[in-house]
Each structure stands twice: as structure tokens, then as C-alpha cells.
């Protein structure tokens, strides 16, 4: 029971961590390429 809870807890936090890292990378890339915004034609 406890191990299952820890597994779920760890998985949730891993997903949150990955999401934060991904968001940071995306925002950093956007900031880097902010001088030339993408054009949607």
C-alpha cells in the first residue's frame, strides 16, 4: 500500500518536473528567437 502510494507520488512529481523543464526550454527558445517572430502564412 505504501509503496504504491510512493510510486504514484513519485510519478506525479516526475511529470510535473518534466513539464516545468519542457516549459522552461520552450520559453528560453522563444526568448532567444524573439527578435524574429514566426510568420503564419
Number of C-alpha atoms within 10 A of each C-alpha: 6 7 8 9 10 11 11 12 11 12 12 12 11 12 11 12 12 12 12 12 12 12 12 12 12 12 13 12 11 14 11 10 11 11 8 8 9 9 5 4 3
